[in-house]
Amino acid sequence: MKELESIKDDIKSNKLKPFYVFDGEETYYIDMLCDYFEEHLLQPGEKDFNQTIFYGKDTEVTSILNECRSYPVFANRRLIIVKEAQALKDFVLLESYFQNPAESSVLVMAYKYKKVDGRSNASKLIKKNGTYFTFDKIRDYKLGEWIMQLCAAKNVKISVANAELIGAHLGTDLQKVANEIEKVIINISVGEEITEELIERYIGISKDYNIFQYPMALLEKDVEKAYKIIQYYMANTKEFHMVPITANVYSQFSRLYQYHYASHLSQAEIASTLKISPFFVKDYQKAARMYSLAQTQKVIQLVYEYNLNAVGMHIAKNDLSLLKEMTAKILAA
């Protein structure tokens, strides 16, 4: 992560900016950077008198300014961290500080879930006199790659398929994903691989009956596998719901639709077009032999209609029994 490396370099070289502002919807990185400042900027014996942590909802801007303008005690600098800074009532009052910050303090602001107004004078001063990082939500098609990078940083191995499996099941909440992967890592040795069996044991994602396997069974026209998965879904209604299932199927067949128009491209170009790992291109090559372009279009329309049923647009019934009916029609397309 280049932003963390930048912070490490600032601390190691003692070339710190007077303030750092982190904003955006992806809070995982914001929390990570704040934690790094808290753990590494000051020595343990310096923290009692020189480190202050505020929470935006419970803090007045004047209190932050007073801390920033105070002199360090038996240390070279003070550290002031403002968590949940987006909840500050008078954020605009910080403009004067962003214009003329104290050299002996480092102010770190975690402005979470949204961005500082880019049109404001405060935003211009932050970029001019401090360090500003924005973190957007990760795209779902990049989640598998992110999981592989996380595992590599933790010195464990994971296959592309298993990284995609975790991502498809857990979604794009990076903190949640990191927490679940940590459950596996603490039970294996450095250099070991996170296997399907370990994922099922410690994260609870079945290697045979997860939300990723059902659309793949449909793409392969594997009738027996598709109906086995449906039966499992229907026996575990607290864990599986119709809407995310249909959304996942729709996503897979939409990619197959794109593949039909991109099949003449190279494997790397197809992967880029479909926004998937090159590892999975072969799955769509195989599926294209099962479903022509016209059949793929028909399936997409079917899934769209059943998704409307699932959310109660056409009928009140939205339980998983609809899956049997939808599956039969898709496999017969």
SERO-4910 file (N, C-alpha, C, O; in steps of 0.05 Angstrom, whole numbers):
BEGIN
 pado doro    nc1    nc2    nc3   cac1   cac2   cac3    cc1    cc2    cc3    oc1    oc2    oc3
  Met    A     17    -24      0      0      0      0     18     25      0     32     31     19
  Lys    A     16     40    -22     35     62    -25     31     84     -5     50     98      3
  Glu    A      6     89      4      1    110     24     14    103     50     26    121     63
  Leu    A     13     78     59     25     70     84     56     73     82     69     82    100
  Glu    A     66     65     59     95     68     55    104     97     56    125    104     66
  Ser    A     87    115     45     92    143     46     94    153     75    111    169     82
  Ile    A     75    144     91     74    152    119     99    142    133    112    156    149
  Lys    A    106    117    128    130    105    140    155    121    133    172    127    150
  Asp    A    157    129    108    180    145     99    181    172    113    202    181    121
  Asp    A    158    185    117    157    210    130    167    208    159    182    225    168
  Ile    A    158    187    173    166    183    201    196    176    203    210    187    220
  Lys    A    205    158    186    233    149    187    252    172    180    273    175    193
  Ser    A    245    188    161    262    210    152    259    236    169    273    255    165
  Asn    A    239    234    187    233    258    204    225    282    187    231    305    195
  Lys    A    212    277    165    203    298    147    172    298    147    160    294    126
  Leu    A    161    303    170    132    301    173    118    326    164    128    348    169
  Lys    A     95    323    152     78    345    146     63    353    172     60    337    190
  Pro    A     55    378    174     41    387    199     14    374    203      4    372    225
  Phe    A      2    365    181    -24    351    184    -29    332    161    -19    336    139
  Tyr    A    -45    312    167    -52    291    148    -83    287    149    -94    284    171
  Val    A    -95    288    126   -124    284    125   -130    260    107   -122    260     84
  Phe    A   -145    241    118   -153    217    103   -183    217    101   -197    218    122
  Asp    A   -194    215     77   -223    214     74   -231    193     54   -215    179     42
  Gly    A   -258    189     51   -269    170     32   -286    149     45   -287    147     70
  Glu    A   -299    133     28   -317    113     38   -303     88     48   -315     74     65
  Glu    A   -279     82     39   -265     58     48   -250     64     74   -228     75     74
  Thr    A   -262     56     96   -251     63    123   -228     45    132   -214     52    150
  Tyr    A   -225     23    119   -204      4    127   -176     17    126   -161     15    146
  Tyr    A   -170     31    105   -144     43    102   -142     68    120   -120     73    131
  Ile    A   -163     82    124   -163    105    142   -156     97    170   -138    109    183
  Asp    A   -169     76    180   -163     65    207   -134     55    208   -121     59    228
  Met    A   -125     42    187    -98     31    187    -77     53    190    -58     50    205
  Leu    A    -81     75    175    -62     97    176    -62    111    203    -41    118    214
  Cys    A    -86    115    214    -88    127    240    -74    110    261    -59    120    278
  Asp    A    -78     84    260    -66     65    279    -35     66    276    -21     65    296
  Tyr    A    -25     69    251      4     70    248     16     94    261     37     93    273
  Phe    A      3    117    257     12    141    271     12    137    301     32    144    315
  Glu    A    -10    126    311    -12    123    340      9    104    351     18    108    374
  Glu    A     17     84    336     36     64    346     65     72    341     82     63    356
  His    A     70     89    321     98     92    313    109    121    314    134    124    314
  Leu    A     92    141    316    103    168    314    119    176    340    141    186    338
  Leu    A    107    170    363    119    177    388    130    152    402    120    130    399
  Gln    A    151    156    418    161    135    435    141    130    458    127    148    466
  Pro    A    141    106    469    122    100    491    123    120    514    102    128    524
  Gly    A    146    129    522    148    148    544    140    176    537    137    193    555
  Glu    A    135    182    511    127    209    503     97    212    500     87    234    499
  Lys    A     83    189    499     54    190    492     36    203    514     17    216    507
  Asp    A     43    199    539     25    208    560     20    238    559     -2    247    563
  Phe    A     41    253    552     38    283    552     35    295    524     30    319    522
  Asn    A     39    279    504     41    290    477     22    278    456     23    285    433
  Gln    A      6    259    465    -12    246    446    -41    250    455    -48    242    478
  Thr    A    -58    260    438    -86    264    445   -104    253    423    -98    258    399
  Ile    A   -124    239    430   -143    227    410   -171    239    415   -182    237    437
  Phe    A   -182    251    394   -209    263    396   -228    246    378   -219    232    360
  Tyr    A   -253    249    384   -275    237    368   -293    260    359   -303    275    376
  Gly    A   -297    263    333   -310    286    322   -337    293    334   -342    317    339
  Lys    A   -354    273    340   -380    279    350   -379    292    378   -397    307    385
  Asp    A   -359    285    393   -357    295    421   -337    317    424   -329    323    447
  Thr    A   -328    330    403   -306    349    405   -312    376    392   -326    377    372
  Glu    A   -303    396    405   -304    423    394   -278    429    379   -257    421    387
  Val    A   -280    443    357   -256    449    341   -236    465    358   -212    462    354
  Thr    A   -246    482    375   -228    498    392   -210    480    409   -187    487    414
  Ser    A   -221    458    418   -205    439    434   -182    427    418   -160    424    427
  Ile    A   -188    421    393   -168    410    375   -146    431    370   -122    425    371
  Leu    A   -154    456    365   -135    477    360   -118    483    384    -94    488    380
  Asn    A   -129    482    407   -113    486    432    -92    465    435    -69    471    442
  Glu    A    -99    440    429    -79    418    431    -57    422    410    -34    418    415
  Cys    A    -65    429    386    -46    432    364    -26    455    369     -3    454    361
  Arg    A    -36    476    383    -19    499    388     -2    496    414     15    513    419
  Ser    A     -7    475    429      8    471    454     36    460    447     40    448    426
  Tyr    A     55    466    465     83    457    460     86    428    470     74    421    490
  Pro    A    103    413    457    108    385    466    123    385    493    138    404    499
  Val    A    120    364    508    133    361    534    153    339    533    146    315    529
  Phe    A    179    345    535    200    325    534    199    308    509    204    284    510
  Ala    A    192    321    487    190    307    461    193    328    439    192    352    444
  Asn    A    198    319    415    202    337    393    175    348    381    174    369    369
  Arg    A    154    332    385    128    340    373    105    328    389    108    311    405
  Arg    A     82    339    383     57    328    393     42    314    371     45    320    347
  Leu    A     25    294    378      8    280    359    -21    283    367    -28    276    390
  Ile    A    -37    294    349    -65    297    355    -81    282    333    -78    288    309
  Ile    A    -96    263    341   -112    246    322   -142    253    326   -152    251    348
  Val    A   -155    259    304   -184    264    305   -198    242    290   -198    242    265
  Lys    A   -210    224    304   -226    202    291   -254    211    287   -265    228    302
  Glu    A   -267    200    266   -294    208    259   -296    238    254   -315    251    263
  Ala    A   -276    249    241   -274    278    237   -297    289    221   -303    313    222
  Gln    A   -311    272    205   -333    282    189   -356    291    207   -375    305    198
  Ala    A   -356    283    233   -377    290    252   -372    317    266   -389    326    281
  Leu    A   -349    330    261   -344    356    273   -364    376    264   -371    378    240
  Lys    A   -374    392    282   -395    412    276   -384    435    260   -398    446    243
  Asp    A   -360    444    266   -349    468    254   -322    462    240   -302    475    246
  Phe    A   -323    443    222   -298    435    208   -285    460    194   -261    462    193
  Val    A   -302    478    185   -292    501    170   -274    518    188   -257    533    177
  Leu    A   -277    517    214   -260    533    232   -231    524    232   -213    538    242
  Leu    A   -226    500    220   -198    491    219   -183    504    196   -158    500    194
  Glu    A   -196    519    179   -183    531    156   -159    548    165   -138    548    152
  Ser    A   -163    563    186   -140    580    195   -116    564    203    -93    572    199
  Tyr    A   -121    540    215    -99    523    223    -86    511    198    -61    509    197
  Phe    A   -102    502    179    -91    491    154    -74    512    139    -55    505    125
  Gln    A    -81    538    143    -66    560    131    -39    564    146    -19    570    133
  Asn    A    -40    562    172    -16    567    188    -13    547    211    -17    553    234
  Pro    A     -5    522    204     -3    501    224     21    504    242     41    516    235
  Ala    A     19    492    266     42    492    284     63    472    275     57    449    267
  Glu    A     88    480    276    110    462    267    116    440    286    127    419    278
  Ser    A    108    443    311    115    423    332     92    403    337     94    387    355
  Ser    A     71    403    320     49    384    323     44    370    296     48    381    275
  Val    A     34    346    299     24    331    276     -5    325    280    -12    311    299
  Leu    A    -22    335    264    -51    331    265    -59    310    245    -53    313    221
  Val    A    -73    290    254    -83    268    236   -113    268    238   -124    265    259
  Met    A   -126    270    215   -155    271    214   -167    249    197   -160    245    174
  Ala    A   -184    233    210   -198    211    196   -226    220    189   -245    219    206
  Tyr    A   -230    228    164   -255    239    155   -269    216    139   -265    214    115
  Lys    A   -285    200    153   -294    175    142   -321    176    129   -338    193    135
  Tyr    A   -325    157    110   -350    152     96   -357    172     74   -375    167     58
  Lys    A   -343    194     73   -347    214     52   -322    230     48   -301    224     61
  Lys    A   -323    250     30   -299    265     24   -302    294     34   -325    305     36
  Val    A   -280    306     40   -280    335     46   -289    350     21   -280    343     -1
  Asp    A   -306    370     24   -316    385      1   -293    396    -15   -279    415     -6
  Gly    A   -289    386    -39   -267    394    -56   -268    423    -65   -248    434    -74
  Arg    A   -292    435    -63   -295    463    -71   -287    483    -49   -284    507    -53
  Ser    A   -284    472    -24   -280    490     -1   -251    500      0   -233    488    -11
  Asn    A   -247    522     14   -221    533     18   -204    514     35   -180    511     32
  Ala    A   -218    500     54   -204    481     72   -191    459     55   -168    451     60
  Ser    A   -205    449     35   -194    428     17   -169    437      3   -149    423      1
  Lys    A   -170    462     -7   -147    473    -22   -123    476     -3   -100    470    -11
  Leu    A   -128    484     22   -106    488     41    -95    461     50    -70    459     55
  Ile    A   -112    441     53   -103    414     61    -83    404     40    -62    394     47
  Lys    A    -90    406     15    -73    396     -7    -47    413    -10    -26    402    -17
  Lys    A    -49    438     -4    -26    456     -6     -5    452     16     19    451     11
  Asn    A    -15    450     41      3    451     64      6    425     79     23    422     96
  Gly    A    -10    405     72     -9    379     87     -8    356     68      0    359     44
  Thr    A    -16    333     77    -18    308     61    -47    299     61    -60    298     82
  Tyr    A    -57    293     38    -85    286     34    -88    260     18    -78    259     -4
  Phe    A   -101    240     30   -106    215     16   -136    209     16   -149    212     37
  Thr    A   -147    202     -7   -175    194     -9   -176    164    -15   -161    154    -31
  Phe    A   -195    150     -2   -198    121     -6   -227    115    -14   -245    117      2
  Asp    A   -230    106    -39   -256     98    -49   -261     69    -44   -242     54    -39
  Lys    A   -286     61    -44   -293     33    -41   -280     16    -63   -280     25    -86
  Ile    A   -271     -7    -56   -258    -24    -76   -280    -36    -95   -302    -42    -86
  Arg    A   -273    -38   -120   -291    -51   -139   -292    -81   -134   -271    -93   -127
  Asp    A   -315    -93   -137   -318   -121   -131   -299   -139   -148   -290   -159   -138
  Tyr    A   -294   -130   -173   -277   -147   -190   -247   -145   -182   -231   -160   -192
  Lys    A   -240   -126   -165   -213   -124   -155   -209   -137   -128   -186   -137   -118
  Leu    A   -230   -147   -116   -229   -157    -89   -211   -182    -87   -195   -185    -68
  Gly    A   -213   -200   -107   -196   -224   -106   -167   -217   -106   -151   -229    -91
  Glu    A   -159   -198   -123   -131   -190   -124   -123   -177    -98   -100   -182    -89
  Trp    A   -141   -162    -86   -134   -149    -60   -130   -171    -38   -112   -168    -22
  Ile    A   -146   -191    -38   -144   -213    -19   -117   -227    -23   -104   -234     -3
  Met    A   -109   -232    -47    -83   -245    -53    -60   -228    -43    -41   -238    -32
  Gln    A    -62   -201    -46    -41   -183    -37    -40   -183     -6    -19   -183      5
  Leu    A    -64   -184      6    -65   -184     36    -51   -210     46    -35   -209     65
  Cys    A    -58   -232     34    -46   -258     42    -16   -258     38     -1   -268     55
  Ala    A     -7   -247     16     22   -246     10     36   -229     32     58   -235     41
  Ala    A     23   -207     40     35   -189     60     36   -204     87     53   -197    104
  Lys    A     18   -223     92     17   -238    116     34   -264    115     34   -280    133
  Asn    A     47   -267     92     65   -290     87     50   -317     87     60   -337     97
  Val    A     26   -317     75     12   -341     70      4   -342     41      3   -321     28
  Lys    A     -3   -365     31    -10   -368      3    -41   -372      0    -54   -381     19
  Ile    A    -51   -365    -23    -79   -370    -29    -81   -370    -60    -68   -355    -74
  Ser    A    -98   -388    -70   -102   -390    -99   -121   -368   -108   -135   -356    -93
  Val    A   -120   -362   -134   -138   -342   -146   -167   -351   -140   -184   -334   -133
  Ala    A   -173   -376   -145   -200   -386   -141   -210   -382   -113   -233   -374   -108
  Asn    A   -193   -388    -93   -202   -386    -65   -204   -356    -57   -220   -349    -40
  Ala    A   -187   -339    -68   -189   -311    -62   -215   -300    -73   -229   -284    -60
  Glu    A   -223   -308    -97   -248   -300   -109   -272   -311    -93   -292   -297    -90
  Leu    A   -269   -335    -83   -290   -348    -67   -296   -331    -42   -319   -325    -36
  Ile    A   -275   -323    -28   -278   -307     -4   -290   -280    -11   -309   -271      3
  Gly    A   -280   -268    -32   -291   -242    -40   -320   -243    -48   -336   -226    -40
  Ala    A   -328   -264    -63   -356   -266    -72   -375   -270    -48   -397   -260    -49
  His    A   -365   -284    -28   -382   -290     -5   -384   -267     15   -405   -262     26
  Leu    A   -361   -253     20   -360   -233     41   -366   -205     31   -374   -188     47
  Gly    A   -363   -199      5   -368   -172     -5   -344   -154     -1   -322   -163      5
  Thr    A   -349   -128     -5   -327   -109     -7   -321    -93     19   -307    -73     18
  Asp    A   -331   -103     42   -323    -91     68   -296   -102     75   -293   -125     85
  Leu    A   -275    -86     69   -247    -96     72   -240   -104    101   -225   -123    105
  Gln    A   -251    -89    120   -246    -96    148   -257   -124    155   -245   -140    169
  Lys    A   -281   -129    145   -294   -155    150   -278   -177    136   -273   -198    148
  Val    A   -269   -172    112   -254   -192     97   -227   -198    111   -219   -221    115
  Ala    A   -214   -176    120   -188   -179    134   -192   -194    160   -175   -211    167
  Asn    A   -213   -189    174   -218   -202    200   -223   -232    195   -213   -249    211
  Glu    A   -238   -239    175   -244   -267    169   -219   -282    160   -214   -305    168
  Ile    A   -202   -269    144   -178   -282    135   -159   -286    159   -144   -306    160
  Glu    A   -159   -267    178   -142   -269    201   -150   -294    218   -132   -306    231
  Lys    A   -175   -302    218   -184   -326    232   -170   -350    221   -164   -369    236
  Val    A   -165   -351    195   -150   -373    183   -121   -371    189   -108   -391    197
  Ile    A   -110   -347    186    -81   -344    188    -70   -351    216    -48   -363    218
  Ile    A    -85   -345    237    -76   -351    264    -76   -381    269    -65   -390    290
  Asn    A    -87   -397    252    -88   -426    255    -70   -441    236    -70   -465    236
  Ile    A    -53   -427    221    -35   -440    203     -7   -428    207     -4   -407    220
  Ser    A     13   -440    194     40   -431    197     48   -413    173     34   -412    153
  Val    A     69   -397    178     79   -380    156     86   -396    132     98   -417    134
  Gly    A     77   -387    108     83   -401     84     62   -422     75     63   -431     53
  Glu    A     44   -428     94     23   -448     87      2   -435     68      2   -411     65
  Glu    A    -14   -452     56    -35   -443     37    -62   -444     50    -69   -462     64
  Ile    A    -78   -423     45   -106   -423     54   -122   -439     34   -127   -430     11
  Thr    A   -131   -462     42   -145   -481     24   -175   -478     27   -185   -465     45
  Glu    A   -190   -492     10   -219   -492     12   -228   -504     39   -247   -494     51
  Glu    A   -214   -524     48   -221   -537     73   -217   -517     96   -234   -517    115
  Leu    A   -196   -502     96   -191   -482    117   -211   -460    116   -220   -450    137
  Ile    A   -219   -451     92   -239   -431     89   -266   -440    101   -280   -425    114
  Glu    A   -272   -465     95   -298   -475    105   -297   -478    136   -317   -473    150
  Arg    A   -274   -487    146   -272   -492    175   -272   -466    191   -285   -464    212
  Tyr    A   -257   -446    182   -253   -422    199   -270   -398    191   -276   -381    207
  Ile    A   -279   -397    165   -295   -375    156   -324   -383    153   -343   -367    154
  Gly    A   -328   -409    148   -355   -419    145   -367   -418    117   -391   -420    114
  Ile    A   -349   -416     97   -358   -416     69   -355   -444     59   -333   -454     56
  Ser    A   -377   -456     52   -376   -484     42   -363   -484     14   -369   -468     -3
  Lys    A   -345   -503     11   -331   -504    -15   -349   -515    -37   -343   -511    -61
  Asp    A   -370   -528    -30   -388   -540    -50   -414   -524    -53   -426   -526    -75
  Tyr    A   -423   -510    -33   -450   -498    -33   -449   -468    -27   -467   -458    -14
  Asn    A   -430   -454    -37   -428   -425    -33   -442   -410    -55   -450   -422    -76
  Ile    A   -445   -384    -52   -460   -367    -71   -445   -365    -98   -457   -357   -118
  Phe    A   -419   -372    -98   -403   -372   -122   -408   -396   -140   -406   -395   -164
  Gln    A   -414   -419   -127   -415   -445   -141   -441   -447   -158   -441   -460   -179
  Tyr    A   -463   -435   -148   -488   -438   -162   -488   -427   -191   -494   -441   -210
  Pro    A   -480   -401   -195   -479   -391   -222   -459   -406   -240   -462   -409   -264
  Met    A   -437   -416   -227   -417   -432   -243   -430   -458   -252   -424   -467   -274
  Ala    A   -446   -470   -235   -460   -495   -243   -479   -489   -267   -482   -506   -285
  Leu    A   -492   -466   -266   -510   -459   -288   -494   -454   -314   -502   -463   -335
  Leu    A   -471   -440   -311   -455   -435   -335   -444   -460   -347   -441   -462   -371
  Glu    A   -440   -480   -330   -430   -506   -340   -452   -525   -348   -447   -547   -359
  Lys    A   -477   -516   -344   -501   -533   -348   -498   -560   -333   -505   -581   -344
  Asp    A   -488   -558   -309   -486   -582   -292   -512   -584   -276   -514   -572   -255
  Val    A   -530   -599   -287   -557   -601   -275   -557   -612   -247   -569   -600   -229
  Glu    A   -542   -634   -243   -542   -646   -216   -530   -627   -195   -541   -624   -173
  Lys    A   -508   -615   -202   -495   -596   -183   -513   -572   -177   -515   -564   -154
  Ala    A   -526   -561   -197   -543   -538   -193   -566   -544   -174   -572   -528   -156
  Tyr    A   -579   -567   -177   -601   -574   -160   -593   -582   -132   -607   -577   -113
  Lys    A   -569   -593   -129   -559   -599   -103   -554   -573    -87   -560   -571    -63
  Ile    A   -543   -553   -101   -538   -528    -88   -564   -514    -80   -566   -503    -58
  Ile    A   -584   -516    -97   -610   -504    -91   -622   -517    -66   -632   -503    -48
  Gln    A   -620   -543    -64   -630   -556    -40   -615   -547    -15   -628   -544      6
  Tyr    A   -589   -543    -17   -574   -533      5   -583   -505     13   -586   -498     36
  Tyr    A   -586   -487     -7   -596   -460     -2   -622   -461     13   -626   -446     32
  Met    A   -641   -477      4   -668   -478     15   -668   -490     43   -686   -485     59
  Ala    A   -647   -505     50   -645   -516     77   -630   -496     96   -628   -501    120
  Asn    A   -620   -475     84   -604   -455    100   -614   -427     93   -598   -410     84
  Thr    A   -639   -422     97   -651   -396     88   -641   -372    105   -644   -349     96
  Lys    A   -630   -377    128   -619   -354    143   -593   -344    131   -586   -320    135
  Glu    A   -579   -361    117   -554   -354    105   -556   -345     76   -541   -328     67
  Phe    A   -576   -356     62   -578   -350     33   -605   -337     27   -626   -345     38
  His    A   -604   -317      9   -628   -302      2   -630   -299    -28   -609   -297    -42
  Met    A   -654   -297    -38   -659   -297    -67   -646   -274    -81   -634   -278   -102
  Val    A   -648   -250    -70   -639   -226    -85   -609   -227    -90   -601   -224   -113
  Pro    A   -591   -232    -70   -563   -233    -77   -556   -256    -95   -536   -255   -111
  Ile    A   -571   -278    -94   -566   -301   -111   -572   -293   -140   -555   -298   -158
  Thr    A   -595   -281   -145   -602   -274   -173   -583   -252   -183   -576   -251   -206
  Ala    A   -574   -234   -165   -556   -213   -173   -529   -225   -182   -517   -216   -201
  Asn    A   -520   -246   -168   -495   -259   -175   -498   -274   -202   -479   -273   -218
  Val    A   -520   -287   -206   -525   -301   -231   -526   -281   -254   -514   -285   -275
  Tyr    A   -540   -259   -249   -542   -238   -270   -514   -227   -277   -508   -223   -300
  Ser    A   -497   -223   -257   -470   -213   -261   -454   -233   -279   -440   -224   -297
  Gln    A   -456   -259   -273   -441   -279   -288   -450   -281   -317   -433   -283   -335
  Phe    A   -476   -280   -321   -485   -283   -349   -481   -257   -364   -479   -257   -389
  Ser    A   -481   -234   -350   -474   -209   -364   -445   -210   -373   -439   -200   -395
  Arg    A   -428   -222   -357   -400   -225   -366   -398   -244   -390   -383   -240   -409
  Leu    A   -414   -265   -390   -415   -284   -412   -424   -269   -438   -414   -274   -459
  Tyr    A   -444   -252   -435   -454   -235   -457   -431   -218   -468   -427   -217   -493
  Gln    A   -416   -206   -450   -393   -190   -459   -372   -208   -473   -359   -199   -493
  Tyr    A   -368   -232   -462   -348   -250   -474   -355   -256   -503   -336   -258   -520
  His    A   -380   -260   -510   -388   -266   -537   -378   -245   -557   -371   -252   -579
  Tyr    A   -377   -220   -548   -367   -199   -565   -337   -194   -563   -325   -181   -580
  Ala    A   -325   -206   -542   -296   -202   -538   -280   -227   -543   -255   -227   -538
  Ser    A   -292   -248   -552   -279   -274   -554   -255   -274   -573   -238   -291   -572
  His    A   -255   -255   -592   -233   -253   -611   -207   -240   -600   -186   -240   -612
  Leu    A   -210   -229   -576   -188   -214   -563   -169   -234   -550   -175   -258   -547
  Ser    A   -146   -224   -541   -127   -240   -526   -138   -246   -498   -157   -233   -489
  Gln    A   -127   -265   -484   -136   -272   -458   -135   -249   -439   -153   -244   -423
  Ala    A   -113   -234   -440   -109   -210   -423   -130   -189   -429   -141   -176   -411
  Glu    A   -136   -185   -455   -156   -165   -463   -184   -173   -455   -200   -156   -447
  Ile    A   -190   -199   -456   -216   -209   -448   -219   -205   -418   -240   -195   -408
  Ala    A   -198   -211   -403   -199   -208   -373   -204   -179   -366   -219   -173   -348
  Ser    A   -191   -161   -380   -194   -132   -375   -222   -123   -382   -234   -107   -367
  Thr    A   -233   -133   -404   -260   -125   -413   -281   -135   -393   -300   -121   -386
  Leu    A   -278   -160   -385   -297   -172   -367   -292   -165   -337   -309   -171   -320
  Lys    A   -270   -151   -332   -262   -144   -305   -260   -168   -287   -272   -169   -265
  Ile    A   -245   -188   -296   -240   -213   -281   -210   -219   -282   -195   -207   -297
  Ser    A   -202   -238   -265   -175   -248   -267   -172   -265   -292   -191   -279   -300
  Pro    A   -149   -264   -306   -144   -281   -329   -149   -311   -323   -154   -326   -341
  Phe    A   -146   -318   -298   -150   -346   -289   -178   -356   -296   -181   -380   -301
  Phe    A   -198   -338   -297   -226   -346   -301   -235   -344   -330   -258   -350   -336
  Val    A   -218   -335   -348   -226   -332   -376   -235   -359   -387   -254   -360   -402
  Lys    A   -221   -380   -379   -228   -406   -390   -256   -415   -382   -268   -430   -397
  Asp    A   -266   -405   -360   -294   -412   -352   -314   -401   -371   -334   -413   -377
  Tyr    A   -309   -376   -381   -327   -364   -399   -324   -375   -427   -343   -375   -443
  Gln    A   -299   -384   -434   -295   -397   -460   -312   -423   -461   -325   -429   -481
  Lys    A   -312   -438   -439   -328   -462   -437   -358   -456   -437   -373   -469   -451
  Ala    A   -366   -436   -422   -394   -429   -420   -405   -419   -447   -428   -424   -453
  Ala    A   -388   -406   -463   -397   -396   -490   -404   -419   -508   -419   -416   -527
  Arg    A   -393   -443   -503   -400   -467   -519   -427   -478   -509   -440   -493   -524
  Met    A   -434   -472   -485   -460   -482   -474   -483   -463   -481   -506   -472   -485
  Tyr    A   -477   -437   -482   -498   -417   -487   -489   -399   -510   -469   -386   -509
  Ser    A   -505   -399   -531   -500   -381   -553   -507   -353   -544   -516   -349   -522
  Leu    A   -501   -333   -561   -507   -305   -554   -537   -302   -549   -545   -288   -530
  Ala    A   -553   -314   -566   -582   -311   -563   -592   -325   -537   -609   -314   -524
  Gln    A   -580   -348   -531   -587   -362   -506   -579   -345   -482   -593   -344   -462
  Thr    A   -556   -333   -483   -546   -317   -461   -564   -293   -456   -571   -286   -434
  Gln    A   -573   -280   -478   -592   -258   -476   -618   -267   -463   -630   -253   -446
  Lys    A   -627   -291   -470   -652   -302   -459   -649   -306   -429   -667   -301   -413
  Val    A   -626   -317   -421   -621   -322   -392   -620   -296   -377   -632   -294   -355
  Ile    A   -607   -276   -388   -605   -250   -374   -633   -239   -369   -639   -228   -348
  Gln    A   -651   -241   -390   -678   -231   -387   -693   -247   -366   -708   -236   -350
  Leu    A   -689   -274   -365   -702   -291   -345   -693   -283   -317   -710   -280   -299
  Val    A   -667   -280   -313   -657   -273   -286   -667   -246   -278   -674   -242   -254
  Tyr    A   -669   -227   -296   -679   -201   -290   -708   -202   -280   -715   -189   -261
  Glu    A   -724   -218   -294   -752   -221   -286   -755   -235   -259   -772   -227   -243
  Tyr    A   -738   -255   -254   -740   -269   -228   -729   -251   -205   -738   -253   -182
  Asn    A   -711   -234   -212   -701   -215   -191   -724   -196   -184   -727   -189   -160
  Leu    A   -739   -187   -203   -762   -170   -198   -782   -184   -180   -793   -172   -161
  Asn    A   -786   -210   -185   -804   -226   -168   -793   -228   -140   -807   -227   -120
  Ala    A   -766   -231   -138   -753   -234   -112   -756   -210    -94   -758   -212    -70
  Val    A   -756   -186   -107   -759   -161    -91   -788   -153    -89   -794   -132    -78
  Gly    A   -807   -170    -99   -835   -165    -95   -847   -146   -115   -868   -134   -109
  Met    A   -835   -142   -138   -845   -124   -158   -870   -135   -172   -889   -121   -178
  His    A   -869   -161   -179   -890   -173   -194   -908   -191   -177   -932   -192   -181
  Ile    A   -896   -204   -158   -911   -222   -140   -901   -218   -112   -879   -209   -107
  Ala    A   -918   -226    -93   -910   -223    -65   -891   -245    -56   -877   -242    -36
  Lys    A   -891   -267    -71   -874   -290    -63   -845   -284    -70   -838   -278    -93
  Asn    A   -827   -286    -50   -799   -280    -55   -780   -300    -42   -757   -294    -37
  Asp    A   -790   -324    -36   -773   -344    -22   -757   -359    -43   -759   -355    -67
  Leu    A   -739   -377    -32   -720   -390    -49   -733   -411    -67   -719   -422    -85
  Ser    A   -758   -418    -63   -771   -437    -81   -772   -428   -110   -774   -444   -128
  Leu    A   -769   -401   -114   -768   -390   -141   -743   -401   -156   -743   -402   -180
  Leu    A   -722   -408   -141   -697   -416   -153   -701   -441   -170   -689   -444   -191
  Lys    A   -717   -460   -161   -722   -484   -176   -733   -478   -204   -725   -488   -224
  Glu    A   -753   -461   -203   -766   -453   -228   -747   -438   -247   -746   -444   -271
  Met    A   -732   -419   -236   -713   -404   -252   -691   -422   -263   -683   -420   -286
  Thr    A   -681   -440   -246   -660   -458   -255   -668   -476   -278   -653   -479   -297
  Ala    A   -692   -486   -276   -702   -503   -298   -704   -488   -324   -696   -499   -345
  Lys    A   -712   -463   -323   -715   -447   -348   -687   -439   -359   -684   -439   -383
  Ile    A   -668   -434   -341   -642   -426   -350   -628   -451   -364   -617   -448   -385
  Leu    A   -630   -474   -351   -617   -497   -362   -630   -507   -388   -617   -520   -404
  Ala    A   -655   -499   -392   -669   -506   -417   -666   -485   -439   -675   -489   -461
  Ala    A   -653   -463   -432   -650   -441   -452   -635   -450   -477   -632   -434   -495
***
